[in-house]
């Protein structure tokens, strides 16, 4: 028997306000056809006035707790993956802790931009496997629209706001086919920061800054790096692409998702795509897509799920999960 971590509950939240491509065409030199053909996006959700990242996170967290049938008393640790915190400090996780009425355990944030959920899931599972927590509430939440330059049509059309959460619990397994988080593969290359970044911060400009991206270069690195991460993770656990039941990628751009699936030889019917409904929600996009898969009833106990992402840093990586 060995101690592992498994996902026992999932939830998600999207702000009420939706912004269609046609809506954006009224304020930008763009069109539904231009946006859809380049990204697959049809609409995005935008946080309302006064609605914060911790609000989105708390909504998703309550759903995940209910799905797991556990109370806030059962949570030992809260981790939030976000690049759009409510405040410079304290951590958004601490604000979520307050909103959920929790005063015990630990709370902290993970920052790896769009790779935040992949990185954070690795951290959360390690906390459980090493005995530092019995149950972790792990959330990916973002208000990316607050970072956008609305005069830049190349980036303003690509992002949205949302949150997704999972409850992770310790489990003892005696077979590799038992439900658990199998493993992770994480990488970064700080030499490529200029491809995707925000041009502000507390210790440089003293401002929040705006998102900047070299789209073609990001695409070029994304497909190759993500494919390598997936293949490396599979090889580390003596698995093959054919073993994957569901591919739940970071929902950044349909062309990137299709490019990765083609590169690794994964059939389209195994790929979960939700980017058309909520655009790129950074660290929130994987749990949003995963929850969509779960709600559809298509995923079965024991299914092998591959998660992947790439974001600013550049950071990238993948997780393998045997579903509950």
Secondary structure, 3 states (H helix, E strand, C coil): CEEEEEEEEEEEECCCEEEEHHHHHCCCCCCHHHHHHHHCCCEEEECCCCCCHHHHHHHHHHHHHHHHCCCHHHCCEEEEECCCCCCCCCCHHHHHHHHCCCCCCEEEEECCHHHHHHHHHHHHHHHHHCCCCCEEEEEEEEEHHHHCCCCCHHHHCCECEEEEEEEEEEEEECCCCCCEEEEEEEEECHHHHHHEEECCCCCCCCCCCCEEECHHHHHHHHHHHHHHHHHHHHHHCCCCHHHCCEEEECCCCHHHHHHHHHHHCCCHHHEECCHHHHCECHHHHHHHHHHHHHHHCCCCCCCEEEEEEEECCCEEEEEEEECC
